[in-house]
């Protein structure tokens, strides 16, 4: 197993929740994301370069991702990176195929990428192990290097995010996205993406300080909303919708800017709240078109547009594949503040725990 390890990365019992400066754990961990990404990129540079060279010499016919929750949204981001920059199709494994149906899979000439903060969820482990047993090469991006998933991997890329104590995953999701971008940069040989990754920690440090508080009042009393993205930004739309559900008790639904033009468009009317993530590429143009259409219907649209630092949801311009990571870091700060504005504890969403042991 190829690996890069750091002994400081571990999972700590989530009962230990004290934060010395009085901030929530979620806020503290969002602020730790830039350093976590810098640590991860440096520690995994050699492993990612070796993996990228192997994949160029012997490219897989398909990539299969194994993930749940926030990690699955990182996997969606990775899907767009791989399909646009390498050209290999990417599919998401259904964990129940292995964990419930115990059905064998044939994944020869496949690359399986498993992503997890804990590396301990039984259904994720079953899915990853089934892919490997079927012939796939297994790459794991995982925060807990002592986990069963880390031990099962052919190539281990630790997230190096350090302890993540808030139930709501933030810095581990950002680190997973950055780790996927690092692998794809080496695999594709894309010099522009590699250069963008060199600047990512510093840009994240700026992104986590951007003020999205103008969205607090419009979202303070709502019960449902849409989150829109497309392309590289579609995965963060899903992640943002998840965070709005689990920390803010808002029934948020994520849609592609293309898909939302079909049936979901029918329920958007005056006052309906929408967050839209628009990057600087062609998919961002499409998100902006949909945002304008919603605004014409009277919807309460909050647009995060890459390069616009003067809007209510300011966003940094960067390489189009990096912009969603920066937007997500800024959004996490909003989600934490919105949860508190709604009288909720973002560190302790009801009925949830850090490790979800589904099967």
C-alpha positions as CSV (number, residue, x, y, z in Angstrom):
1,X,0.0,0.0,0.0
2,X,1.3,3.4,-1.0
3,X,0.9,5.9,1.8
4,X,1.8,9.2,3.3
5,X,1.3,9.4,7.1
6,X,1.2,12.0,9.8
7,X,0.7,10.9,13.4
8,X,-1.2,14.1,14.4
9,X,-4.1,13.1,12.2
10,X,-6.6,11.1,14.2
11,X,-10.3,10.9,15.1
12,X,-11.0,12.1,18.7
13,X,-14.1,11.3,20.7
14,X,-16.7,13.9,19.8
15,X,-17.8,14.2,23.5
16,X,-14.7,16.4,24.0
17,X,-16.2,19.6,22.5
18,X,-14.6,22.5,24.3
19,X,-13.3,25.4,22.3
20,X,-11.1,27.7,24.2
21,X,-12.0,31.0,22.5
22,X,-15.8,30.5,22.7
23,X,-16.4,29.9,19.0
24,X,-18.3,26.9,17.9
25,X,-16.3,23.9,16.8
26,X,-17.7,24.3,13.3
27,X,-16.4,27.8,13.1
28,X,-13.0,26.8,14.4
29,X,-12.7,23.9,12.0
30,X,-13.7,26.1,9.0
31,X,-10.9,28.4,10.0
32,X,-8.4,25.4,10.1
33,X,-9.2,24.4,6.5
34,X,-6.4,26.4,4.9
35,X,-3.7,24.9,7.1
36,X,-5.2,21.5,6.7
37,X,-5.1,21.7,2.9
38,X,-1.5,23.1,2.9
39,X,-0.5,20.1,5.2
40,X,-2.3,17.6,3.0
41,X,-0.9,18.8,-0.3
42,X,2.6,18.8,1.0
43,X,2.4,15.5,2.7
44,X,0.8,13.7,-0.2
45,X,2.8,15.3,-3.1
46,X,5.0,12.3,-3.7
47,X,2.2,9.7,-3.4
48,X,-0.1,11.7,-5.7
49,X,2.7,12.1,-8.3
50,X,3.4,8.4,-8.2
51,X,-0.3,7.5,-8.5
52,X,-0.7,10.0,-11.4
53,X,2.2,8.5,-13.3
54,X,0.8,5.0,-12.8
55,X,-2.6,6.0,-14.1
56,X,-1.1,7.6,-17.2
57,X,0.9,4.4,-17.9
58,X,-2.1,2.2,-17.4
59,X,-5.3,4.2,-17.4
60,X,-8.5,2.6,-16.0
61,X,-11.5,2.1,-18.2
62,X,-13.8,3.5,-15.4
63,X,-13.5,5.2,-12.0
64,X,-15.9,4.1,-9.3
65,X,-16.4,6.4,-6.2
66,X,-17.4,5.1,-2.8
67,X,-18.6,7.7,-0.4
68,X,-21.5,9.0,1.7
69,X,-22.7,12.4,2.8
70,X,-20.2,15.3,2.5
71,X,-17.6,12.9,1.1
72,X,-20.0,11.9,-1.7
73,X,-20.3,15.6,-2.6
74,X,-16.5,15.8,-2.8
75,X,-16.7,12.7,-5.0
76,X,-19.1,14.5,-7.3
77,X,-16.6,17.3,-7.6
78,X,-13.9,14.7,-8.4
79,X,-16.2,13.2,-11.1
80,X,-16.3,16.5,-13.0
81,X,-12.5,16.9,-12.7
82,X,-11.7,13.4,-14.0
83,X,-14.2,13.4,-16.8
84,X,-13.3,16.9,-18.1
85,X,-9.5,16.7,-17.6
86,X,-8.8,13.0,-18.1
87,X,-11.8,11.7,-20.1
88,X,-12.4,8.6,-18.0
89,X,-16.1,8.1,-17.0
90,X,-16.9,8.1,-13.3
91,X,-19.7,6.3,-11.6
92,X,-20.9,6.3,-7.9
93,X,-21.1,2.9,-6.3
94,X,-24.4,2.1,-4.5
95,X,-23.1,0.8,-1.1
96,X,-26.2,-1.4,-0.5
97,X,-25.1,-3.6,-3.5
98,X,-22.3,-4.9,-1.3
99,X,-23.6,-4.2,2.2
100,X,-27.2,-5.4,1.8
101,X,-27.3,-7.6,-1.3
102,X,-23.8,-9.0,-1.0
103,X,-23.6,-9.0,-4.8
104,X,-20.2,-9.4,-6.3
105,X,-18.9,-6.7,-8.7
106,X,-16.6,-7.1,-11.7
107,X,-14.3,-4.0,-11.7
108,X,-11.3,-5.1,-13.6
109,X,-9.4,-2.2,-15.2
110,X,-11.2,0.1,-12.8
111,X,-10.0,2.6,-10.3
112,X,-12.0,2.8,-7.1
113,X,-11.8,6.0,-5.0
114,X,-13.1,5.8,-1.5
115,X,-13.5,9.0,0.5
116,X,-14.3,9.2,4.2
117,X,-13.5,11.3,7.3
118,X,-13.6,8.3,9.7
119,X,-13.0,5.4,7.4
120,X,-15.3,3.3,9.6
121,X,-18.8,3.2,8.2
122,X,-19.7,-0.4,7.5
123,X,-21.5,0.1,4.2
124,X,-18.7,2.2,2.9
125,X,-16.1,-0.4,3.9
126,X,-18.2,-3.2,2.3
127,X,-18.5,-1.2,-1.0
128,X,-14.8,-0.4,-1.1
129,X,-13.8,-3.9,-0.3
130,X,-16.2,-5.3,-3.0
131,X,-14.6,-3.0,-5.6
132,X,-11.2,-4.2,-4.6
133,X,-12.2,-7.9,-4.6
134,X,-13.7,-7.4,-8.1
135,X,-10.3,-6.3,-9.4
136,X,-10.3,-2.5,-8.9
137,X,-7.3,-0.6,-7.6
138,X,-8.4,1.1,-4.4
139,X,-7.4,4.6,-3.5
140,X,-8.6,6.0,-0.2
141,X,-8.8,9.6,0.9
142,X,-9.4,9.3,4.6
143,X,-8.7,11.4,7.6
144,X,-8.2,8.6,10.1
145,X,-5.1,6.7,9.1
146,X,-5.7,3.9,11.6
147,X,-9.1,3.1,10.1
148,X,-10.1,-0.1,8.3
149,X,-10.5,1.8,5.1
150,X,-7.0,3.1,5.3
151,X,-5.7,-0.4,5.9
152,X,-7.6,-1.8,2.9
153,X,-6.3,0.8,0.4
154,X,-3.7,0.1,-2.3
155,X,-2.9,3.8,-2.2
156,X,-3.6,5.9,0.9
157,X,-3.9,9.6,0.6
158,X,-4.5,10.9,4.2
159,X,-6.5,14.1,4.4
160,X,-4.3,15.4,7.2
161,X,-7.2,17.6,8.4
162,X,-6.5,16.9,12.1
163,X,-9.2,16.2,14.6
164,X,-12.7,17.1,13.4
165,X,-15.0,17.3,16.4
166,X,-18.1,19.1,15.0
167,X,-20.6,16.6,13.7
168,X,-20.9,18.8,10.6
169,X,-17.9,17.9,8.4
170,X,-16.2,21.0,6.9
171,X,-12.4,21.0,6.7
172,X,-12.3,17.2,5.9
173,X,-14.6,17.8,2.9
174,X,-12.5,20.7,1.7
175,X,-9.3,18.6,2.1
176,X,-10.9,15.7,0.1
177,X,-11.8,18.0,-2.7
178,X,-8.2,19.4,-2.8
179,X,-6.8,15.9,-2.6
180,X,-8.9,14.8,-5.6
181,X,-7.7,17.9,-7.5
182,X,-4.1,17.0,-6.6
183,X,-4.5,13.5,-8.0
184,X,-6.1,14.8,-11.2
185,X,-3.5,17.4,-11.7
186,X,-0.8,14.7,-11.7
187,X,-2.9,12.3,-13.7
188,X,-3.8,14.8,-16.4
189,X,-0.5,16.7,-16.4
190,X,-2.5,19.9,-16.2
191,X,0.1,22.5,-15.3
192,X,-2.5,25.3,-14.8
193,X,-4.4,23.2,-12.2
194,X,-1.1,22.2,-10.5
195,X,-0.2,25.9,-10.2
196,X,-3.6,26.8,-8.9
197,X,-3.2,24.2,-6.2
198,X,0.0,25.8,-5.1
199,X,-2.0,29.0,-4.3
200,X,-5.0,27.2,-2.8
201,X,-4.1,27.4,0.9
202,X,-3.5,31.2,0.7
203,X,-6.7,31.7,-1.2
204,X,-8.6,29.6,1.2
205,X,-7.3,31.7,4.0
206,X,-8.9,34.7,2.2
207,X,-12.1,32.8,1.4
208,X,-12.9,31.8,5.0
209,X,-12.8,35.5,6.0
210,X,-15.2,36.7,3.3
211,X,-18.4,38.1,4.9
212,X,-21.6,36.4,3.8
213,X,-23.6,37.8,6.7
214,X,-25.9,39.7,4.3
215,X,-27.6,36.3,3.7
216,X,-28.4,35.8,7.4
217,X,-31.6,37.8,7.6
218,X,-33.1,36.6,4.2
219,X,-32.6,33.0,5.3
220,X,-33.4,33.4,9.0
221,X,-37.0,32.3,8.9
222,X,-37.3,30.1,5.8
223,X,-38.3,26.5,5.7
224,X,-37.2,25.4,2.2
225,X,-35.0,26.6,-0.6
226,X,-32.9,25.6,-3.6
227,X,-29.2,25.5,-4.0
228,X,-27.9,25.7,-7.6
229,X,-24.6,24.8,-9.2
230,X,-23.3,23.2,-12.4
231,X,-20.1,21.5,-13.5
232,X,-17.3,21.8,-11.0
233,X,-19.8,23.6,-8.8
234,X,-22.5,21.0,-8.7
235,X,-20.9,19.0,-5.9
236,X,-20.7,22.0,-3.6
237,X,-24.4,22.7,-4.3
238,X,-25.1,19.3,-2.9
239,X,-22.8,19.9,0.1
240,X,-24.3,23.3,0.8
241,X,-27.9,21.8,0.7
242,X,-26.8,19.1,3.2
243,X,-25.3,21.6,5.6
244,X,-28.4,23.7,5.5
245,X,-30.4,20.6,6.4
246,X,-28.2,19.3,9.2
247,X,-27.1,22.6,10.8
248,X,-30.0,25.0,10.0
249,X,-33.0,22.7,9.8
250,X,-33.9,24.1,6.3
251,X,-35.3,21.7,3.6
252,X,-32.7,22.7,1.0
253,X,-32.6,20.9,-2.3
254,X,-29.6,21.0,-4.7
255,X,-30.1,21.1,-8.4
256,X,-28.0,21.5,-11.5
257,X,-28.7,24.7,-13.3
258,X,-29.8,22.5,-16.2
259,X,-32.0,20.1,-14.3
260,X,-33.8,22.8,-12.3
261,X,-35.2,24.2,-15.6
262,X,-37.5,21.1,-15.7
263,X,-40.0,20.1,-13.0
264,X,-38.4,21.9,-10.0
265,X,-38.8,25.3,-11.8
266,X,-42.6,25.1,-11.2
267,X,-42.4,25.8,-7.5
268,X,-40.1,28.8,-7.7
269,X,-42.2,32.0,-7.2
270,X,-42.1,35.3,-5.3
271,X,-39.9,35.2,-2.3
272,X,-38.6,31.7,-2.8
273,X,-35.0,31.6,-1.6
274,X,-32.2,30.4,-3.8
275,X,-28.4,30.2,-3.4
276,X,-26.6,29.9,-6.7
277,X,-22.8,29.2,-7.1
278,X,-21.5,30.5,-10.4
279,X,-17.9,29.9,-11.4
280,X,-16.0,31.8,-14.1
281,X,-16.4,29.1,-16.8
282,X,-19.3,28.3,-19.2
283,X,-21.2,26.5,-16.5
284,X,-21.1,29.6,-14.4
285,X,-22.7,31.5,-17.2
286,X,-25.6,29.0,-17.2
287,X,-26.0,29.3,-13.4
288,X,-26.2,33.1,-13.8
289,X,-28.9,32.7,-16.5
290,X,-31.0,30.6,-14.2
291,X,-30.5,33.0,-11.3
292,X,-31.7,35.8,-13.5
293,X,-34.7,33.8,-14.5
294,X,-35.6,33.1,-10.9
295,X,-35.1,36.7,-10.0
296,X,-37.6,37.7,-12.8
297,X,-40.1,35.5,-11.0
298,X,-39.6,37.4,-7.8
299,X,-37.4,34.7,-6.1
300,X,-35.0,35.8,-3.4
301,X,-31.8,34.9,-5.2
302,X,-28.4,35.0,-3.5
303,X,-25.7,34.7,-6.2
304,X,-22.1,33.8,-5.4
305,X,-20.2,34.8,-8.6
306,X,-16.5,34.1,-8.9
307,X,-14.6,37.3,-9.1
308,X,-17.3,39.4,-7.5
309,X,-16.1,40.6,-4.1
310,X,-18.8,43.3,-3.7
311,X,-21.9,41.0,-3.8
312,X,-23.7,39.8,-0.7
313,X,-22.0,36.4,-1.3
314,X,-18.5,37.5,-2.4
315,X,-16.3,34.9,-4.2
316,X,-12.7,34.8,-5.3
317,X,-11.7,34.3,-9.0
318,X,-9.3,31.5,-9.6
319,X,-8.8,28.5,-11.8
320,X,-12.4,27.3,-12.6
321,X,-11.7,23.9,-10.9
322,X,-10.5,25.6,-7.7
323,X,-13.3,28.2,-7.4
324,X,-15.9,25.8,-5.9
325,X,-13.5,24.9,-3.1
326,X,-13.1,28.6,-2.2
327,X,-16.9,29.2,-2.4
328,X,-17.6,26.2,-0.2
329,X,-15.2,27.5,2.5
330,X,-17.0,30.9,2.5
331,X,-20.4,29.1,2.6
332,X,-19.5,27.1,5.6
333,X,-19.0,30.3,7.6
334,X,-22.5,31.4,6.5
335,X,-24.0,28.0,7.5
336,X,-22.5,28.2,11.0
337,X,-23.7,31.7,11.5
338,X,-27.2,31.0,10.1
339,X,-27.6,28.0,12.5
340,X,-26.9,30.2,15.4
341,X,-29.2,32.9,14.0
342,X,-32.0,30.3,14.0
343,X,-31.3,29.3,17.6
344,X,-29.5,26.0,16.7
345,X,-26.2,24.5,17.7
346,X,-24.3,23.7,14.5
347,X,-21.9,21.4,16.4
348,X,-24.7,19.1,17.6
349,X,-27.4,18.6,15.0
350,X,-30.2,16.5,16.5
351,X,-30.2,12.7,15.8
352,X,-26.8,12.7,14.1
353,X,-23.4,11.4,15.1
354,X,-19.9,11.8,13.7
355,X,-19.6,8.3,12.4
356,X,-22.8,7.0,10.7
357,X,-22.8,3.2,11.0
358,X,-25.2,2.4,8.2
359,X,-25.0,-0.9,6.4
